[in-house]
Amino acid sequence: MLNTEINDAQRPFAYAGRMPTTIETMGDRIRILRQARGLTQQQLANDVGVSKSAVSQWEDGSVANIKLQTFLRLLDVLKTDAEYLIFGPDRTPDRQAKPRN
């Protein structure tokens, strides 16, 4: 049974199957948490105060920036923290990423 109070829902995978080969993105984490809470894209959109297409764009990665107020509502609705949503389960930036100049 899925415990919806857990902040870090993980993607299920078959033990006998292959491990996921792609790195999880923030959009993936939004989708995983939304599904773990039993929400449709429309329900999440209504709860956060955006359109369904905005949620779809977050999840598919076509939107790189989310307004701060919207992001804070998203964290509240998904019951997670910013570090998890941005950086993933390790909650730290990728140390191999090149710094911006």
C-alpha positions in Angstrom: 0.0 0.0 0.0 1.3 3.5 -0.9 1.9 5.8 2.1 1.0 9.3 0.8 2.6 10.9 3.8 6.1 10.0 2.5 7.8 13.0 0.9 10.0 11.0 -1.5 7.9 8.6 -3.6 10.1 6.5 -5.7 9.4 5.2 -9.2 8.5 1.5 -9.0 10.6 -0.9 -11.1 10.6 -4.6 -11.7 13.4 -6.4 -9.8 13.9 -8.8 -12.6 13.8 -6.1 -15.2 16.3 -3.4 -16.2 17.0 -0.4 -14.0 16.0 2.9 -15.5 18.7 4.2 -17.7 17.8 7.9 -17.6 18.6 10.4 -14.8 15.4 11.5 -13.1 14.5 15.1 -13.8 12.5 17.6 -11.7 9.7 17.0 -14.1 9.9 13.2 -13.4 9.8 13.9 -9.7 6.7 16.2 -10.1 5.0 13.4 -12.0 6.0 10.7 -9.6 4.8 12.7 -6.5 1.6 13.7 -8.3 0.8 10.1 -9.1 1.8 8.9 -5.6 -0.8 11.3 -4.2 -3.4 10.0 -6.6 -3.8 13.3 -8.4 -4.4 13.9 -12.1 -2.7 16.7 -13.9 -5.9 18.6 -13.8 -6.3 18.1 -10.1 -2.7 19.3 -9.4 -3.3 22.3 -11.7 -6.4 23.2 -9.8 -4.7 22.8 -6.4 -1.7 24.9 -7.4 -3.7 27.5 -9.4 -2.3 26.9 -12.9 -3.5 25.3 -16.1 -3.3 21.6 -16.9 -1.0 22.4 -19.7 1.4 24.1 -17.3 1.6 20.9 -15.2 2.1 18.9 -18.4 4.9 21.2 -19.4 6.6 20.9 -16.0 6.5 17.1 -16.3 7.8 16.9 -19.8 10.6 19.4 -19.1 9.6 22.0 -21.7 9.4 24.7 -18.9 12.6 25.5 -17.2 11.4 28.2 -14.8 8.5 28.1 -12.4 7.4 31.3 -10.7 8.4 31.3 -7.0 4.8 31.7 -5.7 3.7 28.8 -7.9 6.7 26.7 -6.9 5.9 27.2 -3.2 2.3 26.1 -3.8 3.5 23.1 -5.7 5.8 22.1 -2.8 2.8 22.4 -0.4 0.4 20.4 -2.6 3.0 17.7 -3.3 4.1 17.7 0.4 7.8 17.8 -0.4 10.7 20.2 -0.1 12.5 22.3 -2.6 15.8 20.4 -2.3 14.1 17.1 -3.3 12.2 18.6 -6.1 15.2 20.4 -7.6 18.1 18.1 -6.8 16.5 14.7 -6.2 16.9 12.2 -3.4 20.5 13.2 -2.6 19.3 16.8 -2.0 22.5 18.3 -3.2 23.5 19.9 -6.5 25.3 17.8 -9.0 29.0 18.4 -8.2 29.9 17.7 -11.8 27.8 20.5 -13.2 29.7 23.4 -14.6 29.3 26.6 -12.6 27.7 29.6 -14.4 29.8 32.6 -15.2 
